[in-house]
Amino acid sequence: LLDRIAARSVESFGGTAGIAVAATGGGERASGGSWTSGAAWSTAKVPVAMAALRVHPGPGQTQEWAARAIRLSDNSAAEALWSSLGDSRAAGAATEEAIRALGDHVTRVQWQRVRPPYTAFGQTQWSLRDQAVAAAGLPCATDAAPVLALMGQIDPAQAFGLGHVPGARFKGGWGPDVSGRYLVRQFGVLTVSSGTLGVALAAEPASGSFDSGTAALSLMAQELAPRLDALPAGDCR
């Protein structure tokens, strides 16, 4: 199923595409397509916000930054969250700890700014399989609750892809490679009759354009939506 969904994207937009799912509760996992891993871009704002809200839990500026970073993908707000965690090495460690709390024990957060002016954390190499596992852990992590709520309030201008799936809570990320060709990706949580699951999807269309990338993700999400009950799902244990 997932291979077919990724193939539909490639048939329509060329390039490469991939999709991965993981059941909440540490159950079954599956993936499809030829795109498997790359820069996290703004999807990394989710664990950054989690880490910052863990350190600064009360109402205040941190909550405002988190809302802008997740709902609007505001880069300045995300940088403020990152800076609130200490120096870059400390911020990377705190963000990595947040990822570990979601069940992803593989991904290493990039804490050095390797591609100025882009954020350090946005250049984290995050595979779809590991990101789907992290997404599946969001409903079960107490510290993730405020961020997960914000992922259900994404600005309509960024509600491509998983935004076409009713009830999805998600975050997208996008950016160019060194030649200017865009990667567009998302991850999030879906609810089905048998529980919840994490999903991560990405596309690098042949045109290299952002618009083609968002359209590719929307096509994959629309193909996925009527088949949700065929996917592995579970509950917090």
Secondary structure, DSSP 8 states (H G I E B T S, - for coil): -HHHHHHHHHHHH-SEEEEEEEETTT--EEEEES--EEE-GGGGHHHHHHHHHHHS-SSSHHHHHHHHHHHS--HHHHHHHHHTTSSHHHHHHHHHHHHHHTT--S-----S--STTS-TGGG-EEEHHHHHHHHHHGGG-GGGHHHHHHTTS--GGG--GGGGSTT-EEEEEEEE-TTS-EEEEEEEEEEETTEEEEEEEEEE-TT--HHHHHHHHHHHHHHHGGGGGGS--B---
